[in-house]
């Protein structure tokens, strides 16, 4: 039970962090390479302090690690928490796949029924009697 609660807390933090488009974009940048907080801030025209707050949320979720060299803060993606969130989402993949397969079958059956109705309602041309 305790493991489940810890897992849920981690997932809550991850999904909270991912809820913000700026943080998602930062993660996208970090997927390419390690960046400084200043480099993360640049595309958003935000201050170091503003970017640092976003990085702090990502750190708390375990999505980013930060190292300080001198006065420079370097950030690196930590993908393990993303893998945990992906695994959690995959639990629901079968549910949606089944639902979408059922919907597809219903739509195909409807199309076939409509085609059959159209085919049966076409006037038939009878050959003239001799």
C-alpha positions in Angstrom: 0.0 0.0 0.0 2.8 2.4 0.9 4.5 1.7 -2.5 1.3 2.5 -4.3 1.0 5.8 -2.4 4.6 6.8 -3.2 4.0 5.9 -6.8 0.9 8.0 -6.9 2.7 10.9 -5.3 5.4 10.7 -8.0 2.8 10.5 -10.8 1.0 13.5 -9.3 4.2 15.5 -9.4 5.0 14.4 -12.9 1.6 15.2 -14.4 1.5 18.5 -12.5 4.9 19.4 -14.1 3.7 18.2 -17.5 0.5 20.2 -17.3 2.4 23.4 -18.1 3.3 24.0 -21.8 6.5 25.9 -20.9 7.8 23.0 -18.8 6.9 20.5 -21.6 8.8 22.7 -24.0 11.8 22.8 -21.7 11.7 19.0 -21.4 11.7 18.9 -25.2 14.8 21.1 -25.3 16.5 19.0 -22.6 15.8 15.8 -24.6 18.3 17.1 -27.1 21.1 18.1 -24.7 22.1 19.5 -21.3 21.2 23.2 -21.1 21.8 26.1 -18.6 18.8 27.8 -17.1 19.6 30.8 -19.1 19.4 28.8 -22.3 16.1 27.3 -21.2 14.7 30.8 -20.5 15.7 32.3 -23.8 13.0 30.9 -26.1 10.3 32.2 -23.7 11.8 35.6 -23.1 11.6 35.0 -19.4 14.0 35.9 -16.6 16.4 33.5 -15.0 14.2 33.5 -11.9 11.1 32.6 -13.9 12.9 29.8 -15.7 14.4 28.6 -12.4 10.9 28.3 -10.9 9.9 26.0 -13.8 13.1 24.0 -13.4 12.4 23.6 -9.7 8.9 22.1 -10.5 10.6 19.7 -13.0 13.2 18.8 -10.4 10.6 18.1 -7.7 8.9 15.8 -10.2 12.2 14.0 -10.8 12.2 14.9 -14.5 15.3 17.1 -14.4 18.5 17.2 -12.4 20.4 20.3 -11.9 24.2 20.7 -11.3 25.9 23.9 -10.4 29.4 24.6 -11.8 30.6 27.9 -10.6 27.7 30.3 -11.0 26.1 28.3 -13.9 23.2 26.0 -13.4 23.1 23.1 -15.8 20.0 21.0 -16.3 19.7 17.5 -17.6 16.6 15.4 -18.5 15.9 12.5 -16.2 13.7 10.2 -18.3 13.0 7.6 -15.6 9.9 9.4 -14.3 8.6 9.9 -17.8 8.9 6.2 -18.3 6.9 5.6 -15.1 4.2 8.0 -16.4 4.2 6.2 -19.8 3.8 2.8 -18.0 0.8 4.2 -16.1 -0.8 5.5 -19.2 -0.2 2.2 -21.0 -2.6 0.6 -18.5 -5.4 2.4 -20.3 -4.1 1.8 -23.9 -5.9 -1.6 -24.1 -9.2 0.1 -22.9 -9.0 2.7 -25.6 -7.9 0.3 -28.3 -10.9 -2.0 -27.6 -13.3 1.0 -27.6 -11.8 2.3 -30.9 -11.9 -1.2 -32.5 -15.6 -1.5 -31.5 -16.4 1.9 -32.9 -14.6 1.0 -36.2 -16.6 -2.2 -36.5 -19.9 -0.3 -35.9 -18.9 2.4 -38.5 -18.0 -0.3 -41.1 -21.3 -2.2 -40.5 -23.2 1.1 -40.9 -21.3 1.9 -44.2 -22.1 -1.6 -45.5 -25.8 -1.3 -44.5 -26.0 2.1 -46.3 -24.3 0.6 -49.4 -26.8 -2.3 -49.4 -29.8 0.1 -49.1 -28.5 2.2 -52.0 -27.9 -0.9 -54.1 -31.4 -2.3 -53.5 -33.1 1.0 -54.2 -31.5 1.6 -57.6 -34.2 1.2 -60.4 -33.7 -1.8 -62.5 -33.9 -1.5 -66.2 -36.0 -4.2 -67.7 -35.4 -5.4 -71.2 -38.3 -4.7 -73.5 -40.6 -7.6 -74.2 -40.6 -9.0 -77.8 
